[in-house]
């Protein structure tokens, strides 16, 4: 994907095994860790196999988590406070969808709702 800075980025994700994070402090520590080097090595091998001519010398990695919503769609909604929006629940697909989810969130904040005929999905947030 070409970004506004003119650079092209390839996003790939997916740990070969799941690691359950049981508490909010565990999630915070995970994000600070940057992820597992074994995962970076695994995904680099996948990219090398699929795209052998691709220069991976500047590959980088960040930690991420997978969260799911009851609807299996991201939650993109305003909170009870009229100036706070919620974007959560990538449902296992946020790496490829994060730019669009962010765009929809920006539209929500700017307009107070999503104005896009391409989606007939209710991105509601279910509060527990």
N, C-alpha and C positions, 0 to 999 in steps of 0.2 A: 504494500500500500504506500503510495506517495503522500508524504506529509507536507504541510504548508512550508516547512523549512527547505523543501526541495529534495530531501532525502527519501529513500525508499526503505521501508522496514517490512520484514517478514515476521509475523507473530506465530509462534507454535507453543502449545502447552500440553500438559498431560503427564503427571507423574506415573511411572509404571506401577506404583502401588499407592493405595490411599493411606493417609496418616490422619487419624481422628484427633481433632483438637477439642478437648473437653470443656475448656473454660475460656473466658475472655482474656485473662492473662496469658494463656497458652497461645491464643491467636496473636496477641501483641508481640510475644516473643518470637513467634514464627515469622512475622513480617520483618522484624529486626534482623533475623538470621540471614535473610536474602535467599533462602531456599537451600536445597540439597545439591551439592556438586555432582552426586551420582545421577540426579535427574538431568542436569545440564549435559553431562556426558552421554546419557541415553538419548536425549533429544537431538544432540549434535550428530550422533551416529545415524539417527533416522534421517536427518536432513542431508547428510553426506550420501546416504544410500539413494535417496529420492532425487537429489539435485547435485550430482558429483562436481559440476563446474562452479558451483556457488562458493564464493569466498567467505568462509566462516571465521576468518581471523579476528573479526571485531564482534563476535557473538557475545551477547550479555544475557543475564538472567536476573529475574526478580522473583521473590516469593509471592504466591497468590493462594487464594482459598476458593473452594467451590461451595456455594450456598444455594439452597433450593427454596422456592416459594410453593405455597399450596396449589397455585395455578400452573406451575412449570413455565411461567413467563416472568421476566424481571418485574419487580415492583418499581414503578415510576409514578410517583404521586406526591401531592402536596401533603404536608403534615397538618395538624390542627392549627399550627401557627402559619399565618398567611405568607410568610417570607422564607419558610424552610421546606425544601423539597427532599424527597427520599428516592434514592436509586440503589437498589440492592437486589440480590438474588439472580446471579448469572445463570443458574441452573445447569452448570457444566458447559456453557457455551460463551461465556463472557470474553474470552481471549479474542475470539474472532468478531465479537459483536460490540466490544467496549466503546469503540468510536461512535457507533450509531446510538448506543444506550446513552452515552454522554451528550450527543446532539439532541436526543429526545428530552433529556433532563434539562438542558439549557433552554429548549423551547418551552418546557413546562414552567420554568422559573420566569422566563421573559414574558410569556403570554398568560400564565396561570393555568394552562392546559396544553395538551399536545394537539397541535394543528397539523395533521398529516393524514391524508386519505389512504395512504399505503397500508395502514394498520387498522384492522377491524377487531383488535384484541383489547380487552380491558386490562390495563397495566396496574390495576388497583393494588393498594398495600393493605394486607390483613394484619392488624395489630394484635399481638397476643397479650 
